[in-house]
Every structure is written in C-alpha cells, then in structure tokens.
Amino acid sequence: MHPRAQASSALGWVSIACWILVYTPQILENYEIKSGEGLSVLFVLIWLAGDICNLLGAAIAGLIPTVIILAVYYTLCDLILLFQIYYYRLYNRYRSQGSTATSPRTLVQPSPIQTEQTPLLSSQTTKASDSTTQSTLPPWLSRGFQYFGGVAFVTFAGLSAWWISGRKAAGDGDNNGSDEIFDWTSQIFGWASAILYIGSRIPQICA
C-alpha cells in the first residue's frame, strides 16, 4: 500500500477512536456534578436525529457491521445524555425543595463551648491544610497530564486498530471484484445526517 494511503487509513482509525470516546468525558462530568445544564437540549436532539439518519443510511446501504455498530453506539450515547439532562433536573428540583423544607432547623447551629483546651484550628482545617501540602503538582500541570494521557490513549487505540485491520486485510487479500451499488435512499439519509451534524453546533454555541 502507498505510504499516503497508509497514513490516511491510520488517521481514519484514530478519528474513529476519538468519536468512540468523545462522549465519555461529558457523561462522566454530568454524573460527577449531578447536572446536564451545560448542554443544549436542542443540540442533543439534532445530534440524535443525525445519528438516527446515519444508522438508517448505513443499514439500508448494507455497510460493514463496524459502521452500523458505531451508529448504534452514537445513538445510545445521545439517549444517555438526554436522560441525564432531564433526570438531573428532576433530581436537583426535589433536592432543592427538600433543603428549603428543612432549612429553618439547620440554619442556626449551636456553637461549641470554648475552653482553654479547645484547639485554635479545627480538625477540618488541619485536614485541609495537610491535603494542600501533600499535593505537589499545580492544578494546570495535573490537568495537562490528564489531557495528554487521554490524547495518547486515543491515538494508541486508533493506531492499534489500524494495524490489526491491515494485518487482516493482508491475510484476506485484495477484494476488488465487488461492484459498488449506488442507492439514493442511503445517500439521502447520509446527506441529511451530515447537515444535522453541522447544524447541531449552532444551538450549543448560542446556549
């Protein structure tokens, strides 16, 4: 295979790896902060419509199972994001109602009796100071290591998939005898998916 074709195939597999893992940070962040308000609902809905068109077009065209599986995976991730948005809205609403109902009893707390043996710094303060002294790396450097590790992992996964697919293709031999069949239905779904993907960014930017 020509070096340019090999580079194109390798970058394509890295792109697939990025698309597979692109949802994971957002889903985990929504879970950690118990909120999905950073995402526009219209953005996720348009993105979901694009993934559904992508899935229908791939199924009608009879593409390889990898493409269909990825389309199903994207659709499921969109549904998870929508579920998180509405679930955490209800969760935070009931949580705020419960806190306001119990707030009159918890606003005023009796202060502990101060004696000569009472330490000037509480145990919480000493624990916080110990944790700050134990952390040696600045936050920006720690965050940089996390980003670098994520990019390195995605790149390694894509290149590994490219190498495995290349070995399998070499073992099977070239299969150039198959004729390409042009189907207007799958093409329409494909173009609709591309238009929806491009247009979905606008609600998120404006939100």
C-alpha positions as CSV (number, residue, x, y, z in Angstrom):
1,M,0.0,0.0,0.0
2,H,1.2,3.5,-0.8
3,P,2.5,5.5,2.2
4,R,-0.1,8.2,1.8
5,A,-2.8,5.6,1.7
6,Q,-1.4,4.0,4.9
7,A,-1.3,7.4,6.6
8,S,-4.9,8.1,5.5
9,S,-6.0,4.8,6.9
10,A,-4.2,5.3,10.2
11,L,-5.6,8.8,10.7
12,G,-9.1,7.4,9.9
13,W,-8.8,4.8,12.6
14,V,-7.6,7.4,15.1
15,S,-10.6,9.5,14.1
16,I,-12.9,6.6,14.8
17,A,-11.3,6.1,18.2
18,C,-11.9,9.8,19.0
19,W,-15.5,9.5,18.0
20,I,-15.9,6.4,20.2
21,L,-14.5,8.1,23.3
22,V,-15.8,11.7,22.7
23,Y,-19.0,11.1,24.7
24,T,-17.3,9.6,27.8
25,P,-15.9,12.8,29.4
26,Q,-19.2,14.6,29.1
27,I,-21.2,11.7,30.5
28,L,-18.8,11.3,33.4
29,E,-18.8,15.1,34.1
30,N,-22.6,15.2,34.2
31,Y,-22.5,12.3,36.7
32,E,-20.0,13.9,38.9
33,I,-21.6,17.4,39.1
34,K,-25.2,15.8,39.0
35,S,-26.3,18.2,36.3
36,G,-26.6,18.3,32.5
37,E,-27.3,22.0,32.1
38,G,-24.1,22.7,30.3
39,L,-25.6,21.0,27.2
40,S,-28.3,22.5,25.0
41,V,-31.3,20.1,24.7
42,L,-31.8,21.2,21.1
43,F,-28.1,20.4,20.3
44,V,-28.5,16.8,21.6
45,L,-31.9,16.4,19.8
46,I,-30.4,17.4,16.5
47,W,-27.3,15.3,17.1
48,L,-29.6,12.3,17.9
49,A,-31.6,12.9,14.6
50,G,-28.3,12.9,12.7
51,D,-27.2,9.7,14.3
52,I,-30.5,8.0,13.5
53,C,-30.2,9.1,9.9
54,N,-26.6,7.8,9.9
55,L,-27.8,4.5,11.3
56,L,-30.7,4.1,8.8
57,G,-28.4,5.0,5.9
58,A,-25.8,2.5,6.9
59,A,-28.4,-0.2,7.4
60,I,-30.0,0.5,4.0
61,A,-26.7,0.6,2.2
62,G,-25.6,-2.7,3.8
63,L,-22.3,-1.3,5.1
64,I,-19.9,-3.3,7.1
65,P,-21.0,-4.2,10.7
66,T,-18.5,-1.9,12.2
67,V,-20.2,1.2,10.8
68,I,-23.6,0.0,11.9
69,I,-22.4,-0.8,15.4
70,L,-20.8,2.6,15.8
71,A,-24.1,4.3,14.6
72,V,-26.0,2.3,17.3
73,Y,-23.4,3.3,19.9
74,Y,-23.7,7.0,19.0
75,T,-27.5,6.8,19.2
76,L,-27.3,5.2,22.7
77,C,-24.9,7.9,23.9
78,D,-27.3,10.6,22.7
79,L,-30.1,9.0,24.6
80,I,-27.9,8.7,27.7
81,L,-27.1,12.5,27.5
82,L,-30.8,13.3,27.2
83,F,-31.7,11.1,30.1
84,Q,-29.0,12.8,32.2
85,I,-30.3,16.3,31.4
86,Y,-33.9,15.6,32.4
87,Y,-33.1,13.2,35.3
88,Y,-30.8,15.6,37.0
89,R,-33.3,18.5,36.5
90,L,-35.8,16.5,38.5
91,Y,-33.2,15.3,40.9
92,N,-32.0,18.9,41.7
93,R,-35.5,20.2,41.9
94,Y,-36.6,17.7,44.5
95,R,-33.3,18.2,46.3
96,S,-33.8,22.0,46.5
97,Q,-37.3,21.5,47.7
98,G,-36.1,19.2,50.4
99,S,-33.4,21.6,51.5
100,T,-35.8,24.5,51.7
101,A,-38.2,22.5,53.8
102,T,-35.5,21.7,56.4
103,S,-33.6,24.9,56.2
104,P,-35.2,26.7,59.2
105,R,-33.9,23.9,61.5
106,T,-30.5,23.8,60.1
107,L,-29.6,27.4,59.7
108,V,-28.8,28.1,63.4
109,Q,-26.4,25.6,64.9
110,P,-25.1,25.8,68.5
111,S,-21.5,26.8,68.7
112,P,-19.3,24.5,70.7
113,I,-18.2,25.6,74.1
114,Q,-14.8,27.2,74.0
115,T,-12.3,26.2,76.8
116,E,-8.6,26.5,77.3
117,Q,-8.1,23.1,75.9
118,T,-10.1,23.9,72.7
119,P,-7.7,24.0,69.7
120,L,-7.5,27.2,67.7
121,L,-7.7,25.2,64.4
122,S,-10.5,22.7,63.9
123,S,-9.8,19.2,62.6
124,Q,-11.4,20.1,59.2
125,T,-8.9,22.9,58.8
126,T,-5.9,20.8,59.7
127,K,-7.0,18.1,57.3
128,A,-7.5,20.7,54.5
129,S,-4.0,22.1,55.2
130,D,-2.5,18.6,55.2
131,S,-4.1,17.8,51.9
132,T,-2.9,21.0,50.3
133,T,0.7,20.4,51.5
134,Q,0.6,16.8,50.1
135,S,-0.4,17.9,46.6
136,T,2.9,18.8,44.9
137,L,1.7,19.3,41.3
138,P,-0.1,22.6,40.3
139,P,-3.6,22.1,39.0
140,W,-2.8,23.2,35.5
141,L,0.0,20.7,35.2
142,S,-2.1,17.9,36.6
143,R,-4.9,18.8,34.1
144,G,-2.3,18.8,31.3
145,F,-1.1,15.3,32.2
146,Q,-4.8,14.2,32.1
147,Y,-5.3,15.7,28.7
148,F,-2.1,14.3,27.3
149,G,-2.9,10.9,28.6
150,G,-6.3,11.0,27.0
151,V,-4.9,12.0,23.6
152,A,-2.2,9.4,23.8
153,F,-4.6,6.7,24.7
154,V,-7.0,7.6,21.8
155,T,-4.1,7.7,19.4
156,F,-2.7,4.4,20.6
157,A,-6.1,2.8,20.3
158,G,-6.6,4.1,16.7
159,L,-3.2,3.0,15.6
160,S,-3.7,-0.4,17.1
161,A,-7.0,-0.9,15.3
162,W,-5.4,0.3,12.0
163,W,-2.5,-2.2,12.4
164,I,-4.9,-5.1,13.2
165,S,-7.2,-4.2,10.3
166,G,-4.1,-4.0,8.0
167,R,-2.9,-7.5,9.0
168,K,-6.4,-8.9,8.5
169,A,-6.7,-7.3,5.0
170,A,-3.3,-8.6,4.0
171,G,-4.4,-12.1,5.1
172,D,-7.7,-12.0,3.2
173,G,-6.1,-10.5,0.1
174,D,-7.4,-7.7,-2.1
175,N,-11.1,-7.9,-2.9
176,N,-11.6,-5.5,-5.8
177,G,-14.2,-7.6,-7.7
178,S,-17.2,-6.2,-5.8
179,D,-19.2,-3.6,-7.7
180,E,-20.4,-0.5,-5.8
181,I,-24.2,-0.1,-5.9
182,F,-25.5,3.5,-5.7
183,D,-28.6,3.8,-3.6
184,W,-30.4,7.1,-3.5
185,T,-32.2,6.3,-0.2
186,S,-29.0,5.7,1.7
187,Q,-27.4,8.8,0.1
188,I,-30.3,11.0,1.2
189,F,-30.0,9.7,4.8
190,G,-26.3,10.3,4.6
191,W,-26.6,13.9,3.4
192,A,-29.3,14.6,6.0
193,S,-27.1,13.2,8.7
194,A,-24.2,15.5,7.6
195,I,-26.5,18.6,7.5
196,L,-27.8,17.8,11.0
197,Y,-24.3,17.3,12.4
198,I,-23.3,20.7,11.1
199,G,-26.4,22.5,12.2
200,S,-26.4,21.0,15.7
201,R,-23.4,23.1,16.8
202,I,-25.4,26.4,16.5
203,P,-27.8,25.8,19.5
204,Q,-24.8,24.8,21.7
205,I,-22.8,27.9,20.7
206,C,-25.8,30.2,21.3
207,A,-26.8,28.5,24.6
